[in-house]
Amino acid sequence: MPRKWDWLKDEIKGLELIRSAPLIFKFISGKLNGPDDLVKCALCPNMCRHACPISIVDGKETTSPAGKARIAFFIRDGKLELNLENIEPLYMCLSCDACTQWCPFEFSVSNLTRPIKEEAVKKGITFKEFSEVFKNLKEYGYVYGEPKDEKMVRDGNILYLRGCTIREKYPEVEKKTSKVLESLGYKPFTTSEKCCGIPAYNLGNITLFKKLAKEQAEIINSSGADVVVTSCPSCAYAYRVLYPKYSIKINPKIFHITEFLEGKIKGLKTKGRVTFHDPCKLAIGLKRPELLEKLLLSIEGLEVKSPRRKGKETFCCGYGGSAISRLNAQLADEISNERLKELREEAEVIVTACPTCKLAFESNYGKTLDIAELLYDVLRG
Amino acid sequence: MTNLEVVMRSNHELPSDVLKHLISILGNRVSTKDVDLLSYSRDYWPITLHWMLKGKIPALARAIVWPKNTREVQDVVKIAYENAIPVYTYGGGSGVLGGAIPEQGGIVVDMKKMRSIKLHEENLLVEVEAGTNGYYLEKYLNKKGYTLGHFPQSLYPSTIGGWIATKATGQFSTKYGGIEDMVLGLEAVLPWGDVVTLKPHVRSATGPDLKTLFIGSEGILGIITKTWLKIWPYPEKRILLSFASETLEEALDSVNRILKRGARPAVVRIYDIVETKRHFYKFDEVYGKIATIIILEGDSKLVEAEKQIIEEEFKGKALGENLVKHWLETRFNVKEASEFAPLGVVFDTIEVSIHWSKAIKLYRSLINVMRSVKGTLFVSAHASHFYPQGVCFYFTFAGIPKGDPTEYYNEVWDVAMKTTLEVGGAISHHHGIGRQRGKWLKEDLGLAFEVLKKVKNALDEKKIMNPRNMGV
């Protein structure tokens, strides 16, 4: 079978060798890597624009995916100054990685522009809106400040890591998740967990991220658990995808709650109509675009209405990425409302599997159940 | 603007009272920040990629605005008109000829916050604001059981207003037509700020069809704010066919006969030998030959009948579905510019149209003259859009110039445009004119160019709407 660039070799044969021609030969022969990823992204006409919630709702070239790459490229090249005004568009990113699904190179714009954010943080060029997060994470290992006095469940056979937002905002989801796990014969226990570090990672504070990750890894590894279940897909993503990139090892097996329940939920029946919102870190980050829908469809009698954008085409709730809800709360809510409008066309009740998505929708008056809440209600009849 | 060189530098400034006035209307949806001005300094004119890599940007506006509705567009245009300030309308920025570049400074009006959609199912119409993203609209329609049938390669980044302003067409055009066949009505803000509505009647004999003035107007006559587009029920059935031919003539003749018999495939694409190798290198059976892919879609009985006609008329070896599936999977993979521009390769496409009688002559002439420009690595083409009267050829060229990339680029363009005119083709089929083709439009249109100029001058006395674009 001919190879990818054979046609070009055929065409170039016999042509006078001129400047750059040897480069082309090397490139098409696979002996040259070509331009780096940021440059490639900066040269793209935004072929992932339609998938980017910021691009659709904010509608600016400056915050479009390739627009961000261009700004990062110019800053890296010394053509634009590294200052707050110039880096602000780079933070207009939900880190949902919807862009990766449409890019022929599978680039994540969030990853491509992160080195500029890291450099800015190292040089002390950070927004005042981030300082409280950094302070809370440094002092308490918790994004919301000093944690409340929490009642721990010390004994059990699986470790349930709740994540900061469940701990702070949704204690009832914690209880119901435990009950669902218990109904399946497991005995979940909790511990004095810390933040997984993703907020620091998203904001470009890699030093802080690594510190938190190491501390959290120590807590998990010393818990004695073989299996860890979490309600937060971002936490699961951090433990399974990010930590290994920084050589931080987690010994137990990590599951998001939907992954853990897969195949275990059987014989449930209920009535009603729901739609669902696939969290980006579950659908794209953990590469399980079908899981939430599959779980819902396994419940007999439940009418499950699919939204226009689901699975790998899911649309972030607006509160992802740690930056936008702090720098531009209005835009975060506009994105949330864009998604809510679409979901409400399908059903009044929205089911999701991420505490941040639940928070985003409920902050904008959208009735939202965590998957564990729905299962708990169905189990109770 | 830090260390960036501006290629088309303008001396026009934006008076401070004008800026204050804009802010009083749009609040924080007005920007003069460097990062914003920089982001609207270009569209996707390929030569500007080389400029960008060298730290050069084409031009800088003085302010960017993001209106949310027609009223706000009017307000901005009125301010610009009163103060004779240039106005550049911006959609998705995927135009490839520099049509959206703010070369006289002025105000860029980004339409992307205007994106409401209203479906009129009973009348098979959708009412949509100009800033709506193309793929967003198509997905919306699909969920409701419809399609627009418009699939330009810029479907993902472009806007509906941009499609109309550039007179775009899409990959499924042989069945659904170009955007001009889909627009039933439109609303536009005129250069002095009034709104004209060209109503979406099913057809009307109310004088010349004035909406066509705005289709392909590239921002020189006003700002399109809303449109009513025809839609189709989502196709019930799709059939994929492909063929290998020995010669381009054989493949073109086959399609000509098919269209004469009244069949209307949605997609027909005929690739020359170089492009067949390039796109279908994984398929031994077509390597070194001419590949044709065809997609039929619509009512199942109708497409079965069309399939029968195609099988009767197409002279070549039938290859089944796999080539077409490969094309469907890869048709939006825009990679080459990103991979090759940083290596010094100048890369672009030129699309022209021609009657059947001169199709082969145009193909061969353009391949020869473009190849003859010193530095050219390759020139190839496929026929991408078909009509009972003729065809659109879509040429791709790449070269490594010894000297200035822009000079090489212009040289290839010049020989291509000159030869197209000599053979009797149209210098643009669907990319439009922009800044790159402006100097050739007069020759293509003849006296009609003067008509266009008179229309422009009558509507835009102060010449504020995308000045210098299209050479008018």
Interface residues (C-beta under 8 A of the other chain):
Chain A: M1 P2 R3 K4 D6 W7 L8 D10 E11 I12 L15 I18 R19 S20 A21 L23 I24 F27 G34 P35 V39 K40 C41 A42 L43 C44 P45 N46 M47 C48 R49 H50 A51 S55 I56 G59 K60 E61 T62 S64 G67 R70 I71 F74 D77 G78 K79 L80 E81 E85 N86 E88 P89 W102 P104 F105 R308 R309 E313
Chain B: T2 N3 L4 K33 D34 V35 D36 L38 S39 Y40 Y44 L49 M52 L53 G55 W66 Y90 G92 G93 S94 D110 K112 K113 R115 G131 N133 G134 Y135 Y136 K139 Y140 K143 S154 L155 Y156 P157 V274 K277 R278 Y281 K282 D284 Y287 F332 N333 V334 K335 A337 S338 E339 F340 A341 P342 L343 G344 V345 G375 L377 F378 I400 K402
